[in-house]
Amino acid sequence: MQALRIVFSSWRYFAPAFLFATLNIVFGTWAIYIPKIIHRLGISEGELGFAVFFMALGTLCTIPFVPKIISFLKLGKATLLAVLGFCLMFLGPFLAGSYVQLCAALFGVGVFSGLLDVTINTLVTEIEKRDGIHFMSVSHGFFSLGGMLGAGIGALVLDLVSLPVYHAGVVVLLMLLVNLLLSRHYLHIDAVKETREGHFKLKNLRPLLGLAIIGFLVMASEGAIVDWSALYLEKVTLANLALAGLGYTIFNGMMALGRFFGDSISARFGSRIILIAGCLTATLGFGLTLTAITAWALVGFGFVGIGLSLVVPELFRYSGKLKGIQAAEGISFIAGTGFVGLLIGPVFLGFLAETFDLKSSFVALMSFTAAAGILAMSLKRNTK
């Protein structure tokens, strides 16, 4: 809990951590309203998968340009632009009156979520290097806590809100105001330039390739919880609408719990053990969801959350501190390959749901995390 105390000891550390919370408070609000939006627009699970494809596509199109954006605007200003743009763009899916409008709105969300994802991870990495502390895992814990709050509060008011856009509007306005107030604590920060020979070389990516594949599989699985957990509980386990939102809440709660202890766990066991144990625990969790019993499925989402909780923070920390690679470049590479998983995953899962059923989609997710765990076993024992 040392890192958690660090976050609450200074606005310098709390402001970046709250950016992570903002990202998932908004995503959590979106997640619980997916069934309502599907019903309102009259679209199928397969069409939803293709729509979410546009969000990942927007992210993937943006990520290669993020290092240049950071260089031009400076890191702190790029981060503020990203969070303000992300919050405003997320009203689009709630306002969409047609399927085409939904796809276009999700593409816009993807553009700013990609920018925000890289800038906030780069921001934490830069502060860690300057101050000689570790709070990356705790920051990702705030991400999970944000999702739990967004989905949990949303589940409580779900039946009281006549139009989802009203709830989304209140959330967006609150996030805009809080982040504007906190921005003065990081607005002046810029990324430190690494000394290296010439331009970025392909050989510098070799240490990242195995981690990138793990990130691809894990982020596809993690992102699928956002878009499919509520529908899975509603249609496969036959849970009522209130319980359908609970799956995502439990998932994020366990993610937050794991990440709040993650920095000390990482220092003790190292990345290899964390990646193996985490991926295999998530595999067990997906297995429990396949029982198609609501109670066991909810427990399963908890196992997936605790299992995946430390994987992504370790990937970003590792990639952001490699010698000879700019933090923004390393993080962009891992984020980019991860979002390729998000790009392909929703379409693939939507295809499986359309062709077979939602349960088949979760068999695929279980296979993803199992494959990531097996790949993690091949990493060198001294990988940190």
Phi and psi in degrees as a GROMACS rama.xvg file:
@    title "Ramachandran Plot"
@    xaxis  label "Phi"
@    yaxis  label "Psi"
@TYPE xy
-58.1589  -43.8538  GLN-2
-66.2157  -34.0419  ALA-3
-65.8597  -38.2882  LEU-4
-65.0586  -35.9537  ARG-5
-62.4006  -43.024  ILE-6
-60.4063  -40.6713  VAL-7
-87.0841  0.368674  PHE-8
-85.5387  -18.0621  SER-9
-155.545  144.373  SER-10
-62.7668  -26.4847  TRP-11
-58.9752  -33.2085  ARG-12
-97.5931  -32.1924  TYR-13
-69.7608  -38.8186  PHE-14
-59.7095  -48.2346  ALA-15
-63.3045  -38.6985  PRO-16
-62.3003  -37.8499  ALA-17
-68.6162  -26.2187  PHE-18
-60.383  -40.1726  LEU-19
-63.5289  -42.6289  PHE-20
-62.4063  -41.3517  ALA-21
-58.6123  -45.8548  THR-22
-54.1192  -43.4332  LEU-23
-93.4705  -18.3044  ASN-24
-61.5762  -43.116  ILE-25
-69.1797  -45.3566  VAL-26
-62.1926  -38.8766  PHE-27
-63.8439  -37.6829  GLY-28
-64.0997  -41.3559  THR-29
-62.9691  -43.1553  TRP-30
-58.9575  -42.6222  ALA-31
-75.2085  -19.385  ILE-32
-95.9537  1.11608  TYR-33
-56.9735  -47.4507  ILE-34
-57.7901  -40.9143  PRO-35
-65.5225  -40.8651  LYS-36
-66.7018  -38.6189  ILE-37
-61.6939  -45.5424  ILE-38
-65.6495  -39.4177  HIS-39
-66.7769  -40.1066  ARG-40
-87.6508  -12.197  LEU-41
67.654  43.4395  GLY-42
-111.999  162.647  ILE-43
-95.8698  174.928  SER-44
-62.6335  -38.4659  GLU-45
-64.0651  -40.3518  GLY-46
-68.2216  -34.6034  GLU-47
-62.456  -44.1298  LEU-48
-58.4361  -40.5471  GLY-49
-70.5511  -34.0409  PHE-50
-66.1755  -43.5332  ALA-51
-65.1103  -28.1865  VAL-52
-52.7659  -38.3912  PHE-53
-69.726  -31.547  PHE-54
-65.7439  -46.0552  MET-55
-66.1754  -35.3431  ALA-56
-64.0623  -41.7934  LEU-57
-60.5284  -41.2143  GLY-58
-64.337  -46.456  THR-59
-64.6432  -35.5721  LEU-60
-69.2022  -26.1504  CYS-61
-86.6552  -39.0697  THR-62
-54.6582  -41.104  ILE-63
-60.975  -22.735  PRO-64
-95.5562  -6.38697  PHE-65
-61.6943  -44.8529  VAL-66
-56.5963  -37.6475  PRO-67
-69.3254  -38.3937  LYS-68
-63.2734  -43.4776  ILE-69
-63.3328  -41.6488  ILE-70
-64.1266  -37.0441  SER-71
-76.6795  -47.8321  PHE-72
-88.4749  -19.203  LEU-73
81.2438  149.571  LYS-74
-58.2214  -48.7675  LEU-75
-61.5069  -44.736  GLY-76
-68.7246  -37.9312  LYS-77
-63.1867  -37.2686  ALA-78
-65.6471  -43.7424  THR-79
-64.0548  -43.9614  LEU-80
-57.6895  -41.9373  LEU-81
-63.9313  -46.447  ALA-82
-71.1735  -37.2283  VAL-83
-68.3767  -43.8351  LEU-84
-64.6178  -40.6039  GLY-85
-61.5026  -47.0886  PHE-86
-61.1819  -45.2577  CYS-87
-67.1077  -41.3199  LEU-88
-66.2748  -25.4857  MET-89
-74.7102  -7.98217  PHE-90
-71.9193  -23.4411  LEU-91
-55.1947  -51.8365  GLY-92
-60.5919  -30.3449  PRO-93
-76.9482  -24.6128  PHE-94
-92.9597  -11.1896  LEU-95
-58.6469  130.098  ALA-96
-102.93  -2.99913  GLY-97
-148.775  168.913  SER-98
-64.8645  -39.8386  TYR-99
-62.6387  -43.1108  VAL-100
-63.7508  -36.8281  GLN-101
-62.996  -44.9028  LEU-102
-62.3987  -43.6135  CYS-103
-64.8662  -41.266  ALA-104
-65.2103  -41.0241  ALA-105
-68.3785  -31.2798  LEU-106
-62.8209  -44.7245  PHE-107
-61.9686  -40.4718  GLY-108
-60.3954  -42.7048  VAL-109
-61.7046  -38.0572  GLY-110
-58.1853  -49.3547  VAL-111
-80.3564  -28.2684  PHE-112
-69.1781  -34.4019  SER-113
-65.093  -44.002  GLY-114
-62.777  -43.0323  LEU-115
-67.3304  -40.9363  LEU-116
-60.7817  -46.0214  ASP-117
-72.1731  -42.7472  VAL-118
-65.0213  -39.8459  THR-119
-72.0992  -35.7166  ILE-120
-69.5096  -36.4765  ASN-121
-66.8219  -40.4822  THR-122
-59.6282  -47.5488  LEU-123
-64.381  -41.6554  VAL-124
-59.9036  -43.4207  THR-125
-64.8786  -42.2453  GLU-126
-66.2174  -39.9589  ILE-127
-58.5601  -44.7263  GLU-128
-68.1674  -38.9024  LYS-129
-71.0393  -40.6286  ARG-130
-97.7535  -7.01321  ASP-131
66.3963  36.7589  GLY-132
-127.091  172.711  ILE-133
-127.456  119.195  HIS-134
-146.633  23.7895  PHE-135
-64.8897  -48.8904  MET-136
-63.4837  -41.3078  SER-137
-64.2354  -37.1042  VAL-138
-61.4601  -41.7165  SER-139
-68.1562  -26.8279  HIS-140
-63.1064  -37.7872  GLY-141
-65.0958  -33.6046  PHE-142
-59.0154  -48.905  PHE-143
-65.8208  -41.01  SER-144
-62.2059  -38.2581  LEU-145
-61.3793  -42.8006  GLY-146
-64.1945  -38.2358  GLY-147
-64.4479  -42.624  MET-148
-67.4788  -44.8894  LEU-149
-61.4872  -48.1163  GLY-150
-74.6354  -37.9532  ALA-151
-66.2912  -48.2855  GLY-152
-64.5937  -40.4353  ILE-153
-61.1233  -39.483  GLY-154
-63.937  -33.1254  ALA-155
-69.5842  -33.8525  LEU-156
-103.369  3.62434  VAL-157
-52.9122  -46.1256  LEU-158
-80.9225  -9.44808  ASP-159
-95.7907  -15.835  LEU-160
-94.4668  121.335  VAL-161
-72.8819  -39.1436  SER-162
-127.736  125.586  LEU-163
-54.8808  -30.6473  PRO-164
-64.0736  -26.602  VAL-165
-64.3417  -47.4914  TYR-166
-63.7177  -45.2299  HIS-167
-61.1703  -38.6674  ALA-168
-63.0841  -41.5225  GLY-169
-64.5961  -43.8862  VAL-170
-62.062  -46.5034  VAL-171
-62.155  -44.8382  VAL-172
-61.2534  -43.8105  LEU-173
-63.549  -43.9102  LEU-174
-65.8888  -37.4701  MET-175
-61.8863  -46.8487  LEU-176
-64.7589  -47.3562  LEU-177
-64.1261  -43.8933  VAL-178
-70.7269  -31.3474  ASN-179
-63.5592  -41.2149  LEU-180
-66.8855  -37.9261  LEU-181
-81.2035  -17.3406  LEU-182
-62.3271  -25.8597  SER-183
-64.456  -15.5597  ARG-184
-85.9169  -9.66917  HIS-185
-134.459  -3.98673  TYR-186
-59.4556  -29.8525  LEU-187
-84.8913  -8.70216  HIS-188
-79.6708  137.452  ILE-189
-127.783  159.616  ASP-190
-75.0109  136.134  ALA-191
-77.2647  133.193  VAL-192
-80.5232  127.139  LYS-193
-79.8896  142.136  GLU-194
-81.5737  127.95  THR-195
-157.906  165.622  ARG-196
-91.3148  124.781  GLU-197
64.8142  -155.139  GLY-198
-88.2616  172.648  HIS-199
-60.2022  128.839  PHE-200
-109.865  151.173  LYS-201
-60.6667  -33.1019  LEU-202
-62.555  -24.4599  LYS-203
-68.6423  -16.5749  ASN-204
-85.2621  -14.927  LEU-205
-54.5883  -44.2328  ARG-206
-64.8312  -16.514  PRO-207
-94.0439  -14.2086  LEU-208
-62.706  -48.2614  LEU-209
-62.0842  -42.0135  GLY-210
-65.5729  -34.3569  LEU-211
-65.1459  -39.6671  ALA-212
-66.7282  -42.0684  ILE-213
-60.0176  -44.4061  ILE-214
-60.5308  -39.6633  GLY-215
-56.4784  -49.0384  PHE-216
-72.0621  -42.7347  LEU-217
-70.9302  -43.482  VAL-218
-69.0903  -29.7092  MET-219
-64.2782  -41.1582  ALA-220
-69.9596  -43.8024  SER-221
-64.9944  -43.208  GLU-222
-66.08  -30.7101  GLY-223
-64.5605  -29.5404  ALA-224
-60.9702  -38.8846  ILE-225
-60.4978  -46.0397  VAL-226
-91.5066  -18.6434  ASP-227
-122.93  -14.9499  TRP-228
-62.0255  -44.6841  SER-229
-64.7397  -43.7751  ALA-230
-65.6117  -38.0371  LEU-231
-62.3416  -47.5543  TYR-232
-65.0581  -36.898  LEU-233
-71.6017  -43.211  GLU-234
-98.2282  -27.9833  LYS-235
-96.2435  -47.5806  VAL-236
-91.2108  -5.07306  THR-237
61.6923  33.885  LEU-238
-74.5476  152.967  ALA-239
-72.6096  169.787  ASN-240
-61.7382  -36.5994  LEU-241
-64.6057  -43.3169  ALA-242
-70.2284  -27.1221  LEU-243
-60.5842  -38.3495  ALA-244
-74.6779  -18.4224  GLY-245
-69.191  -29.6739  LEU-246
-59.9305  -45.2996  GLY-247
-68.5339  -34.8677  TYR-248
-64.0937  -46.3231  THR-249
-63.2938  -44.386  ILE-250
-54.5549  -48.9074  PHE-251
-71.7167  -33.3566  ASN-252
-62.0633  -43.4835  GLY-253
-71.7922  -33.2017  MET-254
-61.0035  -46.0948  MET-255
-61.8518  -44.4353  ALA-256
-58.0886  -47.7052  LEU-257
-62.9323  -40.6193  GLY-258
-74.2842  -27.2987  ARG-259
-67.5287  -24.8867  PHE-260
-102.205  0.952412  PHE-261
-65.1914  -37.1423  GLY-262
-65.2053  -39.5652  ASP-263
-73.3115  -35.4226  SER-264
-64.0975  -41.3421  ILE-265
-62.33  -42.7569  SER-266
-64.4709  -31.3074  ALA-267
-84.3523  -43.4978  ARG-268
-106.082  -22.1681  PHE-269
84.3045  165.27  GLY-270
-67.2631  -39.4438  SER-271
-59.161  -49.6989  ARG-272
-63.6944  -40.9832  ILE-273
-62.294  -44.471  ILE-274
-65.5789  -43.6223  LEU-275
-64.1387  -53.8693  ILE-276
-63.0545  -40.2278  ALA-277
-64.405  -46.794  GLY-278
-65.4719  -39.7223  CYS-279
-71.7652  -33.7831  LEU-280
-64.6958  -40.7435  THR-281
-63.9269  -36.5101  ALA-282
-61.2253  -43.1051  THR-283
-60.1992  -42.024  LEU-284
-60.8877  -45.988  GLY-285
-63.2148  -33.5229  PHE-286
-61.6978  -39.4813  GLY-287
-66.7552  -34.5984  LEU-288
-65.2058  -26.3766  THR-289
-74.2526  -7.00782  LEU-290
-66.9301  -19.4434  THR-291
64.2336  20.6991  ALA-292
-106.558  127.047  ILE-293
-53.873  -48.1787  THR-294
-61.3466  -45.8099  ALA-295
-69.3064  -34.5624  TRP-296
-64.1545  -39.9729  ALA-297
-64.7395  -40.9569  LEU-298
-61.7421  -40.3831  VAL-299
-60.5324  -42.7864  GLY-300
-62.4955  -33.1346  PHE-301
-65.0443  -43.027  GLY-302
-64.7515  -39.7683  PHE-303
-61.2518  -42.8799  VAL-304
-61.6374  -49.8167  GLY-305
-67.6726  -33.1604  ILE-306
-68.2664  -44.113  GLY-307
-86.6492  -4.19781  LEU-308
-57.3267  -38.568  SER-309
-101.564  -7.52133  LEU-310
-65.518  -54.3396  VAL-311
-65.8814  -43.2306  VAL-312
-57.1622  -38.3678  PRO-313
-66.0226  -39.0386  GLU-314
-63.399  -44.3415  LEU-315
-69.666  -41.0266  PHE-316
-62.4789  -45.0441  ARG-317
-61.7766  -48.95  TYR-318
-69.9565  -27.0175  SER-319
-82.1992  -6.27638  GLY-320
-123.047  13.1099  LYS-321
-71.241  136.494  LEU-322
-65.7845  134.4  LYS-323
84.9439  1.93448  GLY-324
-123.265  128.061  ILE-325
-60.2561  140.102  GLN-326
-55.0316  -43.1286  ALA-327
-63.5951  -33.8513  ALA-328
-72.0486  -45.9889  GLU-329
-62.5545  -45.0969  GLY-330
-66.9532  -38.9643  ILE-331
-61.9842  -37.7337  SER-332
-65.2937  -46.9033  PHE-333
-65.7527  -44.3082  ILE-334
-62.6426  -39.7872  ALA-335
-63.5523  -47.5152  GLY-336
-66.9675  -35.152  THR-337
-63.6948  -41.363  GLY-338
-76.6073  -16.062  PHE-339
-62.9412  -38.2492  VAL-340
-61.5869  -42.1501  GLY-341
-66.8865  -29.7397  LEU-342
-68.9477  -46.5784  LEU-343
-83.5087  -36.9063  ILE-344
-54.6882  -54.2441  GLY-345
-59.5984  -38.3051  PRO-346
-67.2237  -44.5871  VAL-347
-63.3603  -46.1944  PHE-348
-66.9105  -38.1515  LEU-349
-63.0913  -38.9347  GLY-350
-62.874  -44.9685  PHE-351
-62.3842  -42.8063  LEU-352
-64.0635  -37.7199  ALA-353
-73.3736  -41.0786  GLU-354
-79.8922  -41.188  THR-355
-114.306  -92.4536  PHE-356
-164.684  174.347  ASP-357
-63.6108  -30.7215  LEU-358
-62.2693  -37.5658  LYS-359
-62.2947  -34.6377  SER-360
-61.5339  -39.0624  SER-361
-77.1554  -24.1016  PHE-362
-63.0215  -40.3513  VAL-363
-63.9162  -41.5341  ALA-364
-63.5303  -39.2894  LEU-365
-62.2596  -37.8551  MET-366
-66.6379  -36.9298  SER-367
-60.492  -49.98  PHE-368
-69.7646  -33.7719  THR-369
-64.01  -43.1637  ALA-370
-64.1737  -39.6132  ALA-371
-63.1234  -41.0494  ALA-372
-63.938  -41.3713  GLY-373
-65.2028  -41.5941  ILE-374
-64.2692  -37.3586  LEU-375
-62.6144  -28.7777  ALA-376
-65.0372  -22.8096  MET-377
-85.9171  -6.20926  SER-378
-69.3388  153.766  LEU-379
-65.4984  145.262  LYS-380
-64.5246  -23.3722  ARG-381
-95.4343  13.0793  ASN-382
-64.8509  125.085  THR-383
